[in-house]
C-alpha cells in the first residue's frame, strides 16, 4: 500500500477527537500500534455499558460518516473501514482504495470482556489487553475506567455482537448493491440465531442502518 496522503496523523487525530466529543456511548476509543497512515490505523472501541447498543453502533457510524466527509472536503480522500485484519486487502479492493485514502481497522466491542474473547486466542493468545491499552493513544475515555469495564458481563448475545462487528460494512465504501447484499446476509444470520419476530431485508443503505439499530434494540432486550 503506497499512501500519497496530503494529510498527517496529527490531522486525523484532530478530526477524530473533535468528532468523539459528543459520542457518550463510547467508553474507550484507543489507537493501538504505529498510527502509520501509509498503511492503516488500528483502533479499539468499547461501548459504555450504560448506553444501549443501537446508540453505540449509530454513533460509530456517525463518527465515520463525519470523518469521511471531512477527509473528502479538505483533502479529496475517503475513509474505508474494515473490522478483521485478515480481510483487509479484500476490503480495500472492494472499497476502491486509492493512494492517500485512510484505511481504518476499527474493532468495536460491546464490552471489555468481549474484547478479551476476540483477542485471545484468535488474534494473539499472549495478549495482555490492559497493557495494550496502556500503551495506546486514547482519544476518548481513560484508563481509570478499565476496572469498571472489567466488571461488566459479556452479555447474552455476545457472539452475535461480534458477528456484527466483523460484518458491518456500512462505512466500507462498497458499491451499494454489494453492501445491501452483505448487510441483508447479516440480518438473515442474526434471524437464524435470535428470535426477532420477523424477517428483515433492506432495499436502501439508509434502511439497512435503521434495520441494524432495530435489531440491536431487540438483542438488548431478549
C-alpha beads as a LAMMPS data file, in Angstrom:
LAMMPS data file: protein, C-alpha beads

222 atoms
221 bonds

1 atom types
1 bond types

-500.0 500.0 xlo xhi
-500.0 500.0 ylo yhi
-500.0 500.0 zlo zhi

Masses

1 110.0

Atoms # bond

1 1 1 0.000 0.000 0.000
2 1 1 1.654 3.210 -1.185
3 1 1 -0.093 6.090 0.516
4 1 1 0.313 9.511 -1.063
5 1 1 -1.744 11.319 1.534
6 1 1 -1.699 15.082 1.788
7 1 1 -2.596 14.910 5.481
8 1 1 -0.771 13.719 8.592
9 1 1 -1.638 11.643 11.628
10 1 1 -1.992 14.915 13.550
11 1 1 -4.776 15.936 11.151
12 1 1 -6.599 12.624 11.687
13 1 1 -6.065 12.843 15.440
14 1 1 -7.682 16.292 15.472
15 1 1 -10.658 15.187 13.378
16 1 1 -11.328 12.084 15.465
17 1 1 -11.063 13.932 18.786
18 1 1 -13.480 16.597 17.589
19 1 1 -15.972 14.031 16.299
20 1 1 -15.732 11.983 19.513
21 1 1 -16.654 14.870 21.803
22 1 1 -20.392 14.132 21.857
23 1 1 -20.195 10.347 21.479
24 1 1 -21.223 9.352 25.002
25 1 1 -21.919 5.745 24.002
26 1 1 -18.185 5.148 23.517
27 1 1 -16.332 4.413 26.768
28 1 1 -12.906 3.805 25.217
29 1 1 -11.613 4.801 21.783
30 1 1 -7.952 3.864 21.562
31 1 1 -5.435 3.856 18.727
32 1 1 -3.061 0.915 19.010
33 1 1 0.081 0.357 17.003
34 1 1 2.138 2.802 14.996
35 1 1 -0.516 5.261 13.726
36 1 1 1.001 4.803 10.258
37 1 1 -1.360 6.480 7.802
38 1 1 0.746 5.000 4.996
39 1 1 -0.563 1.581 5.996
40 1 1 -3.623 1.674 8.251
41 1 1 -4.820 2.929 11.615
42 1 1 -5.765 0.284 14.199
43 1 1 -8.463 1.284 16.679
44 1 1 -10.263 -0.431 19.556
45 1 1 -13.637 0.947 20.667
46 1 1 -15.520 -0.274 23.747
47 1 1 -19.156 0.541 24.491
48 1 1 -20.302 2.484 27.504
49 1 1 -22.268 -0.201 29.419
50 1 1 -24.904 2.354 30.423
51 1 1 -25.886 3.043 26.796
52 1 1 -27.911 0.794 24.515
53 1 1 -26.175 -0.998 21.657
54 1 1 -28.101 0.705 18.863
55 1 1 -26.923 4.123 20.020
56 1 1 -23.341 2.852 20.225
57 1 1 -23.332 1.488 16.678
58 1 1 -25.207 4.533 15.397
59 1 1 -22.611 6.855 16.906
60 1 1 -19.800 4.763 15.424
61 1 1 -21.451 5.155 12.011
62 1 1 -21.889 8.901 12.545
63 1 1 -18.262 9.258 13.625
64 1 1 -17.066 7.505 10.476
65 1 1 -19.514 9.383 8.237
66 1 1 -18.283 12.733 9.506
67 1 1 -14.611 11.763 9.369
68 1 1 -15.035 10.573 5.786
69 1 1 -16.832 13.782 4.806
70 1 1 -14.113 15.953 6.332
71 1 1 -11.382 13.950 4.601
72 1 1 -13.194 14.321 1.308
73 1 1 -13.932 18.027 1.703
74 1 1 -10.453 19.081 2.824
75 1 1 -8.136 16.540 1.207
76 1 1 -10.134 14.871 -1.566
77 1 1 -9.675 11.477 0.134
78 1 1 -12.017 8.906 1.638
79 1 1 -12.184 6.592 4.633
80 1 1 -12.503 2.831 4.246
81 1 1 -13.383 0.923 7.402
82 1 1 -12.646 -2.777 7.878
83 1 1 -13.000 -4.843 11.033
84 1 1 -10.945 -8.014 10.518
85 1 1 -7.234 -7.846 9.782
86 1 1 -7.432 -10.995 7.647
87 1 1 -9.762 -9.403 5.080
88 1 1 -8.015 -6.051 4.795
89 1 1 -6.889 -6.481 1.194
90 1 1 -10.351 -7.623 0.118
91 1 1 -11.998 -4.701 1.909
92 1 1 -9.660 -2.124 0.407
93 1 1 -10.156 -3.588 -3.061
94 1 1 -13.947 -3.604 -2.782
95 1 1 -13.867 -0.148 -1.203
96 1 1 -11.902 1.190 -4.195
97 1 1 -8.894 2.252 -2.182
98 1 1 -6.812 4.964 -3.846
99 1 1 -3.431 6.224 -2.735
100 1 1 -3.910 8.631 0.135
101 1 1 -7.211 7.195 1.357
102 1 1 -7.467 6.373 5.065
103 1 1 -7.652 2.644 5.838
104 1 1 -9.245 2.327 9.275
105 1 1 -9.076 -1.019 11.059
106 1 1 -11.802 -0.435 13.636
107 1 1 -12.695 -3.139 16.144
108 1 1 -15.882 -2.279 18.050
109 1 1 -16.723 -4.205 21.207
110 1 1 -19.929 -4.195 23.280
111 1 1 -17.880 -4.929 26.414
112 1 1 -14.345 -5.233 27.735
113 1 1 -14.861 -8.971 28.203
114 1 1 -15.864 -9.335 24.556
115 1 1 -12.608 -7.680 23.535
116 1 1 -10.664 -10.206 25.618
117 1 1 -12.533 -13.076 23.979
118 1 1 -11.864 -11.721 20.490
119 1 1 -8.152 -11.190 21.016
120 1 1 -7.374 -14.405 22.873
121 1 1 -6.770 -16.904 21.467
122 1 1 -7.891 -15.995 17.924
123 1 1 -5.753 -12.893 17.411
124 1 1 -2.969 -13.151 19.979
125 1 1 -3.043 -15.834 22.654
126 1 1 -0.415 -13.963 24.678
127 1 1 -2.122 -10.590 24.510
128 1 1 -2.395 -8.587 27.707
129 1 1 -5.164 -6.234 26.701
130 1 1 -4.731 -3.948 29.687
131 1 1 -1.080 -3.442 28.765
132 1 1 -2.004 -2.890 25.112
133 1 1 -4.482 -0.193 26.126
134 1 1 -1.957 1.412 28.485
135 1 1 0.455 1.768 25.572
136 1 1 -2.224 3.034 23.204
137 1 1 -3.199 6.580 22.298
138 1 1 -6.595 7.038 23.938
139 1 1 -8.701 9.587 22.075
140 1 1 -11.765 9.144 24.282
141 1 1 -12.100 7.714 27.777
142 1 1 -9.294 6.968 30.201
143 1 1 -7.540 4.023 31.788
144 1 1 -9.268 4.657 35.115
145 1 1 -12.485 3.289 33.628
146 1 1 -10.984 -0.101 32.792
147 1 1 -11.541 -1.567 36.271
148 1 1 -15.229 -0.679 35.997
149 1 1 -15.495 -2.033 32.447
150 1 1 -13.925 -5.311 33.582
151 1 1 -16.865 -5.919 35.918
152 1 1 -19.412 -5.830 33.093
153 1 1 -20.536 -9.184 31.726
154 1 1 -20.245 -10.030 28.054
155 1 1 -23.990 -10.323 27.696
156 1 1 -26.333 -12.952 26.347
157 1 1 -25.721 -12.374 22.633
158 1 1 -22.012 -11.551 22.714
159 1 1 -21.226 -13.857 19.794
160 1 1 -23.817 -12.091 17.639
161 1 1 -22.451 -8.674 18.565
162 1 1 -19.042 -9.925 17.463
163 1 1 -20.521 -11.063 14.159
164 1 1 -21.983 -7.588 13.675
165 1 1 -18.571 -6.009 14.275
166 1 1 -16.992 -8.360 11.760
167 1 1 -19.674 -7.980 9.075
168 1 1 -20.933 -4.394 9.361
169 1 1 -19.633 -2.783 6.162
170 1 1 -21.702 0.395 6.450
171 1 1 -18.635 2.651 6.221
172 1 1 -16.540 0.478 3.915
173 1 1 -17.361 2.318 0.662
174 1 1 -18.566 -0.841 -1.091
175 1 1 -20.874 -0.484 -4.075
176 1 1 -24.457 -0.021 -2.889
177 1 1 -25.679 -3.312 -4.366
178 1 1 -22.922 -5.340 -2.711
179 1 1 -23.277 -3.505 0.597
180 1 1 -27.017 -4.218 0.695
181 1 1 -26.455 -7.863 -0.191
182 1 1 -23.919 -8.367 2.580
183 1 1 -25.939 -6.468 5.188
184 1 1 -29.054 -8.489 4.351
185 1 1 -26.979 -11.658 4.702
186 1 1 -26.014 -10.425 8.173
187 1 1 -29.674 -9.814 9.059
188 1 1 -30.592 -13.336 7.933
189 1 1 -27.759 -14.804 10.002
190 1 1 -28.917 -12.950 13.101
191 1 1 -32.511 -14.041 12.463
192 1 1 -31.436 -17.676 12.387
193 1 1 -29.788 -17.359 15.788
194 1 1 -32.118 -14.976 17.623
195 1 1 -35.897 -14.808 17.550
196 1 1 -36.510 -11.373 16.032
197 1 1 -40.227 -11.742 15.351
198 1 1 -39.935 -11.076 11.637
199 1 1 -37.562 -11.266 8.692
200 1 1 -35.589 -8.183 7.713
201 1 1 -34.453 -7.125 4.257
202 1 1 -33.223 -3.641 3.377
203 1 1 -33.749 -2.024 -0.009
204 1 1 -31.600 1.055 0.622
205 1 1 -28.447 1.784 2.596
206 1 1 -30.354 4.094 4.926
207 1 1 -32.889 1.350 5.576
208 1 1 -30.094 -1.117 6.329
209 1 1 -28.857 1.169 9.093
210 1 1 -32.326 1.543 10.586
211 1 1 -32.833 -2.232 10.492
212 1 1 -29.499 -2.858 12.199
213 1 1 -30.364 -0.432 15.008
214 1 1 -33.796 -2.040 15.425
215 1 1 -32.229 -5.495 15.629
216 1 1 -29.715 -4.263 18.209
217 1 1 -32.555 -2.908 20.350
218 1 1 -34.238 -6.314 20.221
219 1 1 -30.987 -8.054 21.118
220 1 1 -30.555 -5.822 24.163
221 1 1 -33.974 -6.817 25.491
222 1 1 -34.130 -10.552 24.646

Bonds

1 1 1 2
2 1 2 3
3 1 3 4
4 1 4 5
5 1 5 6
6 1 6 7
7 1 7 8
8 1 8 9
9 1 9 10
10 1 10 11
11 1 11 12
12 1 12 13
13 1 13 14
14 1 14 15
15 1 15 16
16 1 16 17
17 1 17 18
18 1 18 19
19 1 19 20
20 1 20 21
21 1 21 22
22 1 22 23
23 1 23 24
24 1 24 25
25 1 25 26
26 1 26 27
27 1 27 28
28 1 28 29
29 1 29 30
30 1 30 31
31 1 31 32
32 1 32 33
33 1 33 34
34 1 34 35
35 1 35 36
36 1 36 37
37 1 37 38
38 1 38 39
39 1 39 40
40 1 40 41
41 1 41 42
42 1 42 43
43 1 43 44
44 1 44 45
45 1 45 46
46 1 46 47
47 1 47 48
48 1 48 49
49 1 49 50
50 1 50 51
51 1 51 52
52 1 52 53
53 1 53 54
54 1 54 55
55 1 55 56
56 1 56 57
57 1 57 58
58 1 58 59
59 1 59 60
60 1 60 61
61 1 61 62
62 1 62 63
63 1 63 64
64 1 64 65
65 1 65 66
66 1 66 67
67 1 67 68
68 1 68 69
69 1 69 70
70 1 70 71
71 1 71 72
72 1 72 73
73 1 73 74
74 1 74 75
75 1 75 76
76 1 76 77
77 1 77 78
78 1 78 79
79 1 79 80
80 1 80 81
81 1 81 82
82 1 82 83
83 1 83 84
84 1 84 85
85 1 85 86
86 1 86 87
87 1 87 88
88 1 88 89
89 1 89 90
90 1 90 91
91 1 91 92
92 1 92 93
93 1 93 94
94 1 94 95
95 1 95 96
96 1 96 97
97 1 97 98
98 1 98 99
99 1 99 100
100 1 100 101
101 1 101 102
102 1 102 103
103 1 103 104
104 1 104 105
105 1 105 106
106 1 106 107
107 1 107 108
108 1 108 109
109 1 109 110
110 1 110 111
111 1 111 112
112 1 112 113
113 1 113 114
114 1 114 115
115 1 115 116
116 1 116 117
117 1 117 118
118 1 118 119
119 1 119 120
120 1 120 121
121 1 121 122
122 1 122 123
123 1 123 124
124 1 124 125
125 1 125 126
126 1 126 127
127 1 127 128
128 1 128 129
129 1 129 130
130 1 130 131
131 1 131 132
132 1 132 133
133 1 133 134
134 1 134 135
135 1 135 136
136 1 136 137
137 1 137 138
138 1 138 139
139 1 139 140
140 1 140 141
141 1 141 142
142 1 142 143
143 1 143 144
144 1 144 145
145 1 145 146
146 1 146 147
147 1 147 148
148 1 148 149
149 1 149 150
150 1 150 151
151 1 151 152
152 1 152 153
153 1 153 154
154 1 154 155
155 1 155 156
156 1 156 157
157 1 157 158
158 1 158 159
159 1 159 160
160 1 160 161
161 1 161 162
162 1 162 163
163 1 163 164
164 1 164 165
165 1 165 166
166 1 166 167
167 1 167 168
168 1 168 169
169 1 169 170
170 1 170 171
171 1 171 172
172 1 172 173
173 1 173 174
174 1 174 175
175 1 175 176
176 1 176 177
177 1 177 178
178 1 178 179
179 1 179 180
180 1 180 181
181 1 181 182
182 1 182 183
183 1 183 184
184 1 184 185
185 1 185 186
186 1 186 187
187 1 187 188
188 1 188 189
189 1 189 190
190 1 190 191
191 1 191 192
192 1 192 193
193 1 193 194
194 1 194 195
195 1 195 196
196 1 196 197
197 1 197 198
198 1 198 199
199 1 199 200
200 1 200 201
201 1 201 202
202 1 202 203
203 1 203 204
204 1 204 205
205 1 205 206
206 1 206 207
207 1 207 208
208 1 208 209
209 1 209 210
210 1 210 211
211 1 211 212
212 1 212 213
213 1 213 214
214 1 214 215
215 1 215 216
216 1 216 217
217 1 217 218
218 1 218 219
219 1 219 220
220 1 220 221
221 1 221 222
